Amino acid sequence: MGRSLLLGSLIGCILLIAATVRSDVAAPPALEPTAIDEPITGTPAQNAPGDEVIVKDPFAPYDPGPADSLWKYEDLTSDEQAYVDRNRDPKGWDQINDAFAKATAERAKLAAAEAAQHQLATANLPAVGVVP
């Protein structure tokens, strides 16, 4: 009888402690930390005027400058004018453009296959000695 009373008391204490201790109750909010001024010697660092970084749109063409600084056809030598005249005619450009389009499409397929290999983690299998 003494043991069952002791065991019952022990279980009652454990249940009482478990009932009063709850982990789902939020802790009281902590105080927000406040920033303090960091002591420095001298004056704080400042960017020099003109050191600002301007990000250029990668698809926007560069500004060639004022119109009077641009080359005109008349400013070219006769050899340069002949080269310009020879390349002004768009004959043969379709062959070049078609070849570029074909090469680009083939490279896109290779890039897609390589990306899939990386996603599936099979890109380095031949180097390890495993054949996929």
C-alpha positions in Angstrom: 0.0 0.0 0.0 2.8 2.4 0.8 4.4 1.8 -2.6 1.2 2.4 -4.5 0.6 5.6 -2.6 4.2 6.7 -3.3 3.8 5.8 -7.0 0.5 7.5 -7.2 1.9 10.7 -5.6 4.9 10.6 -8.0 2.6 10.3 -11.0 0.4 13.1 -9.7 3.4 15.4 -9.3 4.6 14.6 -12.8 1.2 15.3 -14.3 0.9 18.5 -12.2 4.3 19.7 -13.5 3.5 18.7 -17.1 0.2 20.5 -16.9 1.8 23.8 -15.7 4.8 23.7 -18.1 3.6 24.4 -21.6 6.0 24.9 -24.5 3.4 26.4 -26.8 3.1 29.6 -24.8 5.0 32.4 -26.4 7.7 34.0 -24.5 7.2 37.7 -23.6 8.6 40.0 -26.3 12.2 40.9 -25.9 13.3 44.4 -25.9 14.4 45.7 -29.3 18.1 46.4 -29.5 19.0 50.0 -30.2 21.8 51.0 -32.4 24.6 52.9 -30.8 27.0 55.2 -32.6 30.3 53.5 -33.3 33.2 55.5 -32.1 35.5 56.5 -35.0 38.6 58.7 -35.2 38.4 61.5 -37.7 35.5 61.9 -40.1 33.4 59.2 -41.7 34.3 57.9 -45.2 32.5 59.6 -48.0 32.5 58.7 -51.7 34.4 61.1 -53.8 32.2 63.1 -56.2 32.1 61.3 -59.6 32.7 57.8 -58.1 29.1 56.9 -58.5 28.5 53.7 -60.5 26.0 54.0 -63.3 24.6 50.7 -64.5 24.1 50.6 -68.2 21.3 48.7 -69.8 23.0 45.8 -71.7 20.7 46.1 -74.6 21.0 49.8 -75.1 23.6 50.9 -77.7 26.5 53.0 -76.6 26.3 56.7 -77.3 28.8 57.5 -80.1 29.1 61.1 -79.0 28.3 64.3 -80.9 27.4 64.2 -84.6 30.4 66.2 -85.7 32.7 63.5 -84.2 31.3 60.7 -86.3 33.0 59.5 -89.4 31.4 60.3 -92.7 31.7 58.3 -95.9 33.7 61.1 -97.4 36.3 60.9 -94.6 37.3 57.4 -95.5 40.2 56.5 -97.8 39.4 55.0 -101.2 40.3 51.5 -99.9 37.9 51.9 -96.9 35.2 53.2 -99.2 35.6 50.2 -101.5 35.3 47.9 -98.5 32.1 49.7 -97.3 30.7 49.5 -100.8 31.4 45.8 -101.1 29.7 45.1 -97.8 26.7 47.3 -98.3 25.1 44.9 -100.7 23.2 42.3 -98.7 23.8 39.4 -101.2 24.9 36.3 -99.4 23.7 37.6 -96.0 20.9 35.0 -96.0 23.4 32.2 -96.1 25.3 33.7 -93.2 22.2 34.3 -91.2 20.8 30.8 -91.8 24.1 29.2 -90.8 24.1 31.3 -87.6 20.5 30.3 -86.8 21.3 26.7 -87.4 24.4 26.8 -85.2 22.5 28.6 -82.5 19.7 26.0 -82.5 22.3 23.2 -82.2 24.1 25.0 -79.3 20.7 25.5 -77.6 20.0 21.8 -77.7 23.5 21.0 -76.2 23.0 23.6 -73.5 19.6 22.2 -72.6 21.0 18.7 -72.4 23.9 19.8 -70.2 21.5 21.7 -67.9 19.4 18.5 -67.6 22.5 16.5 -66.7 23.4 19.0 -64.0 19.9 18.9 -62.6 19.9 15.1 -62.6 23.5 15.1 -61.1 24.7 12.9 -64.0 27.1 15.3 -65.5 30.3 13.9 -63.9 29.4 10.2 -64.2 31.7 9.5 -67.1 34.6 11.1 -65.2 33.9 8.8 -62.2 33.8 5.8 -64.4 30.1 5.1 -64.4 28.4 5.0 -67.8 24.9 6.6 -67.7 
